[in-house]
């Protein structure tokens, strides 16, 4: 489960950078939000 969440996180970050906003600030905020959601999934699914 840990690798599945990590893989989804990497795919989501790449897609966000390719298709997301073109502003540097929004790209950074998006990556931080994706990482926070990933951390929540790790704790909720006990994947650590």
N, C-alpha and C positions, 0 to 999 in steps of 0.2 A: 504494500500500500504506500509505503514511503517513496518508492521510486515512481509510482504512478502520479502522486501529487507533485513530485519534483519535475517530472516530464511535462505535466500539464502547465506547470509554472513557467518552464522554459519556453514552451510553445506559445503561451499567452503573451509573454514579454516580447518575443520576436514578432508576433502578429501586431501587438500594440505599437512597436517601433516602426513597422512597415506601413500599417494602415491607419494608425492613430493620428493624433494631432501632430503638426509639424513644428510646434513651439517646443523649445528645450525644456522650459519649466513644466509644461503639461506632460511631456515625456517622462520627466523625473518623478512627478507626482503620480503618474500612472504606474510606474514601476514600483514605487513605494507601496501603493495600494494593493497591487498584485502580490507583493511579498507579504504584506500584512494578512491578506485573505489566505494565503498559503499557510502561514503560521497558525491561523485560527483553525484551518482544516486539519493540520497536524495534531493540534490539541484536542479537537472534537472527535477525531477518528482514532485517537490514541496511536498514532503512527510513529511516535518517537521511540 
